[in-house]
């Protein structure tokens, strides 16, 4: 494997990085130019594993694409950017239609369907079916999380009342036309329902039923009079997975939420998580494995990743952090002893099943902590086998029946593209949307750098270096999450692909940019992710931001008096904290939907004021709002007022406080937009304003 060029830096001795070899833009390009590349997401294999389905975003227009019969093409052709996301796209078992959800299916936090374009008429979340033969789209019902029965005769989803709805599906002409039955709610339970999952024979639906401070796994058999709850307890159960024969169901058990535990308290005070296996019809069962105390006692999994997998032989694989890294483990029979499948100092992230029922595919950063490649391992253990390699990154792996695999492949110059790869290394890209002619062809290759925070912790980042002589202005970029890791390539999250593109644009404008993977981010081990005193517990990650700024200011190509910072969400928090505490270092910043008062955020999570006076005092001291007296630098503040991650009141409070103190503030508010803007035009405006603001205050001097 060819790793990205790596340079280790320390604050005591900083090696000057020569800009020679960096590729610079030969002509200026715009924000629209860099954001215009199609983005692919949601790659999935068909039930027969002979076809693929995914979504494509082109300047905000969202559509579904397939690879069927050796041909890749878009099957929907929605031209408009309405901010309505597509999620859960899947092929019917006969590969003749796609079923998907259209609406606020992603980062909406529940509630009404987001409508960021402010239409006069309400827009609901919809479940849709599109024929591959004709392109005709049929409305199935209102809701999200669709899942087609293995028989292909029904579709289930979560309706507007957070219950399961089911409708029949039928086609008498090979999928050209479809008849969708009337949506029915076959059962009703207290609380809310999510994650409907058909049994392998298509006769039962498993689901997670959340009831305030606890949650159950339920099983409903079509046509029956009752719901069965699987081994219910005083716990929060979820993420069910059917055994291959449907006789058993496994799920994750976490502690319930007692009223005397607040977000300030150490989760280690609660019992460790466990795995429960129950009968797939009666629900009778119990705990088969429990995590040990210490590292890994708190359940942890990457966003959207299924945590439990069955082999054909009845082995169970799952993710655990026992040795300080996020690894795959397996249970065999009734032993209760977990076997480590992926040993080494690296983290695994995404997981998918193989076609043979004996292996798992997964992505990890084995061999290079700043990369992502696809690997394969057997449920019974043995050597991990590399599926993909090279200087580019790969993610979203799926196995195909033809002994091939598919994944998304991206480099620093080429956006993510669905790719089919054979075991002998032949790769076939499947682009369905061409790159616009104006998309830049001269992006720089970021360099991996490693430097040390004041407490000695090694911090990784990507350095974007412009060409040309003289001293450059410079920027720290801080990602959100904080459970994220930026890469040296285009990213698997659309938001961070956007930021990668904007960093490239800033380099073309003469900025040197250091993207910092600060502590509390992922892929550098448990102790990095669970860093002490992070966030509202003491803002320990801020020292990583400061260390990055010192590295930039020490470089001979950088003007130390023209350094700024920008980021979204948690990155907005660190941006505001930097400007508040160290306006002497950070001369301007762009804070997009940042957190500014931890006490208010945590109280909103809990529904009332929580924490001891000492805990609340630390949270306040860790907030930008606590250091307003030393804030001098100008700032760009941006947020949508339907933000369901960070309350809009956080922006209201900071804007008022800064304006009252005479600090230069440029504000940009988008009514009805979400935390991460979903309308391309809104993102275009936000990033244009961000770049213009930072250029005016840092590059224009």
Buried (B, 14 or more C-beta within 10 A) or exposed (E): EEEBBEBEBBBEEBEEBEBEEBBBBEEEBBBBBBBBBBBBBBBBBBBEBBBBBBBBBBBBBBBBBBBBEEEBEBBBEBEEBBBBBBBBBBBBBBBBBBBBBBBBBBBBEEEEBBBBBEEEEEBBBBBBBBBBBBEEBBEBBBBBBBBBBBEBBBBBBBBBEBBBBBBBBEBEEEBBBBEBBEBEEBBEBEBBBBBBBBBBEBBBBBBBBBEEEBBBBBBBBBEBEEBBBBBBBEBBBBBBBBBBEBEBBBBBBBBBEEEEBBBBBEBEEBBBBBBBBBBBBEBEBEBBBBBEEEBBBBBBBBEEBBBBBBBBEBBBBBBBBBBBBBBBBBBBEEEEEBBBBBEBEBBBBBBBBBBEEBBBBBBBBBBBBBBBBBBBBBBBBEEBEEBBBEBBBBBBBBBBEEEBBBBBBBBBBBBBBBBBBEEEEEBBEBBBBEBEEEBBEBBBBBBBBBBBBEEEBBBBBBBBBBBEEEBBBBBBBBBBBBBBBBBBBBBBBBBBBBBBBBBBBBBBBBBBBBBBBBBBBBBBBBBBBBBEEBBBBBBBBBBBBBBBBBBBBBBEBBBBEBBBBBBBBBBBBBBBBBBBBBBEBBBBBBBBBBBBBBBBBBBEEBEEEBBEEEBBEBBBEBBBBBBBEEBBBBBBBBBBEBBBBBBBBBBBBBBEBBEEEEBBBBBBBBEBBBBBBBBBBBBBBBBBBBBEBBBBBBBEE
